[in-house]
C-alpha cells in the first residue's frame, strides 16, 4: 500500500499543478526553510496547503484530507516539524490512529524525517486508541484480564447464548455487534429499550455477558475506551497530569471515531486545545461500528476557532477516476465542500507517457455473466503484461455479491486471495442450513445435515441430536428425524410437525433445485428465520435474505438437486485446496521474510500473485493499480436496506436524533460514500459493472452511476 505520494511526481509546467511548488521562499520564516528543503531532498515535496498544515502549531486544526492526498505524510511531517523546528519534546505528542500497523508506520516515517532519529521517534506516543487506554488502565485501574482474541470473545458469547437457551435464536456475532454499537455511544445494555422479542433476546445475552466478565475481572476491547473515559471523568488529577504531558494531539482517520473516542480525545486535548484531526467526511463508511461523519462536519461547533485546511490534490488516481469520484460524492448534502483535483504524474525521459485509461462500464445480464466478463478482462490485462494478478482487486458491497466471482475464479483456476476470513458462500450458516435440507431430501440418513432440520423444527440442536442418536442405535430408521416424535419434553406443536416435515422433504427431492430453495423458504424456512430474528429484522437477518436469494440464483443453473449438490461439494473441495495452497505460500513467505529481515518492498515482491477479493469496507485505506467494482445495481449498491421506509434497527441507531426522512437520506448518503471509497481505490484502471438482474429480478443501474457518469464506454 502506498497512498502517500506527494508533489515530487507532479510536473510543475502543467496548468493543473499551479500552487504545488514547495513553499520555501524568502518570505518564509528563516528558522524552518531548512526543514522543508530537507523534506524535499527526502522526496517529500509538499504543496502549499500541505505546508500550511505542517506549520500550524497552536489551536484546533481540521485537515480535511481527500482520498490519495498524502494525509499521513502531512501528519507525520507536522509532528517532526514541531520537534525539529519548535523544539517540542517528543513525549508531548500523541499521534492516535486505529491500527497498530498504522501506528508503526507513523513511527517508521518519523524516524526518517529531518531533525529526528529513530531514538527520538520512539519517544513519540504513536498509539491506537485502545493501546493508549490499555496502558493507562493497567497503571491506574484495578487489575483485569484482557479478552484480546476475537475468537475467545465469540466463544464466551456462544457459551452465554447456550446457557440462556438462545443458541438457536440469535447469532453470537449479532449480539457482539449490537453490544459494540451501544458501548461506542457510551450506553449500557441495561439502559436499552428493546422493541420486540428479538431485541429482548439480544439484551438478555448482552447483560449476562457483561455480568460474567465483571465477575471475573475481564475486559474486552470495547471496555477499554468506555473505562478509560470513566476513569478520566472521575479522576481530575490524572486528567490534569495527562493534559500537561500531551500538549499536542493529532488524530488520524478522524471520520472513523466513535462518540466515546471523541470524548477521550477531548479529555486529553482540551487542556491545551492543540487538537489536530485529519480525515475525510466523504470516507465515513463505518457508522455500524459507531463512526459518525458529523465529528468532522460539525467540528467547528466544538471548536469555533478551528483552522480548516483542505488537501484536495489526489496523487493516487488518474484525472478520469478522480473526476468520476467527484461526480459521485457531490450528490451528498451532508458533507464539507471539496472537489478533488488530480495531480498529473511526471513521465521519465526513458518512457513516453501512456494514454489515460478511462473508467470502463459493463451491463451484464446476471451476476454469473458479470463474473465471467470480469475474469476474461483480468486474463486479458495480465496476458498483455500490463498488470500482475496482485495489481488487481475486485470489490463488492457485501458477502453475497462475491458468490459468482469466487465460484468462477475457483472453477477457472484464477488465483485469488479473499480478505476478511469469508467462508465459501455455501458454507455461510444460513445458506448451509437450507442446503442441508436439500441433502436430507436425497439422503435422509445424512447425520451431518440432520442438525439443521432439528433446529428448523424449533428443537435445540444438541438435545435433539442426542436423542436421535440414542434412539437410532436401538431402532434404526430410514428417516432418523422421525425419532423426534417421541422425544420427551417437546411441545405438542413440535411433535406434530415432525412427520409432515419428513413427507415434505420427500416431495422436495423431486423438485428442480431453484424451485426447491424457493419452496423451502416459502413453506417454513423464512418463517423460522423471522421467528429467530424477532419482529424487526436486524442487519444480520437482512444479510441472510441476500444470501438465500443468491442461493436460488445459483441453483437455477442446474436441472436436479443431485447435480447442484455435486457442484457445491466439488467447488468446496477445490476452494479448500486453493485456500490451503495460498495459506502455505503465505506462511512460507512469512518465514522467509523473518529469516532475511526483508524490507517492505521486498515483502511486496514476495506476495503470492493473486487477485484480491474484498468488501469495500475492508478496502478502505488501500489502493490498487486496477479495480473492478461489481454489483453496482440498485438494491445492492445502494443496498436495499438503505432504500426502505423502515430500515433495520441497527442502521437507524447511528441517526437517532434525526426524523424518518433524515434517517433515510443519511443511509443513502453512506451508501454513496461506499461507492466513492470503492472508486477512489483505483490508481490507473477502473471497471464497474451493473447486473441487469439481481436474484432473478430486474435491477436498475445504481443511482450513483447514473448521477455521475458521463461518456462511459461499454466493454460488452
Secondary structure, 3 states (H helix, E strand, C coil): CCCCCCHHHECCCCHHHCCCCCCCCCCCCHHHHHHHHHHHHCCCCCCHHHHHHHHCCCCCEEEEECCCCCHHHHHHHHHHHHHHCCCCCHHHEEEEECCHHHHHHHHHHHHCCCCCCHHHHHCCEEEEHHHHHHHHHHHHCCCCEECCCHHHHHHHHHHHHHHCCCCCCCCHHHHHHHHHHHHHCCCCHHHCCCCCHHHHHHHHHHHHHHHHHHHCCEECHHHHHHHHHHHHHHCHHHHHHHHHHCCEEEECCHHHCCHHHHHHHHHHHCCCCCEEEEECHHHCCCHHHCCCCHHHHCHHHHCCCCEEEEECEECCCCHHHHHHHHHHHCCCCCCCCCCCEECCECCCCCCCCCCCCCCEEECCCCHHHHHHHHHHHHHHHHHCCCCCHHHEEEEECCHHHHHHHHHHHHHCCCCEEECCCCCCHHHCHHHHHHHHHHHHHHCCCCHHHHHHHHHCCCCCHHHHHHHHHHHHHHCCCCCHHHHHHHCCCCCHHHHHHHHHHHHHHHHHCCCCHHHHHHHHHHHHHHHHHHHHHCCCCCHHHHHHHHHHHHHHHHHCCCCCHHHHHHHHHHHHHHHHHHHHHHHHHHHHHHHHHHHHCCCHHHHHHCCCCCEEEEEHHHHCCCCEEEEEECCCECEECCEHHHCCCCCCHHHHHCCCCCCHHHHHHHHHHHHHHHHHHHHCCEEEEEEEECCCEECCEECCECHHHHHHCCCCEECC
